[in-house]
Amino acid sequence: MTQEDAPACERHDAAVPMQLRTLHSDSSQPDKVVGLYECPECGYERRLPIRTEDAA
């Protein structure tokens, strides 16, 4: 995951990239990983699924 892959915060007019804080998995869906993103400017948090396939 690079800075370019990070989602933009929905609370700003200009694109403010959010920062990945933590990763979470669900025991009922072990192949699904969710990232907790936080906006460095306003602190807004957002959870988004993260692709776990290998790119190689």
PyMOL commands that set and color helices and strands:
alter all, ss='L'
color gray80, all
select helices_A, chain A and resi 3-5
alter helices_A, ss='H'
color red, helices_A
select strands_A, chain A and resi 19-26+29-38+45-50
alter strands_A, ss='S'
color yellow, strands_A
deselect
rebuild
show_as cartoon
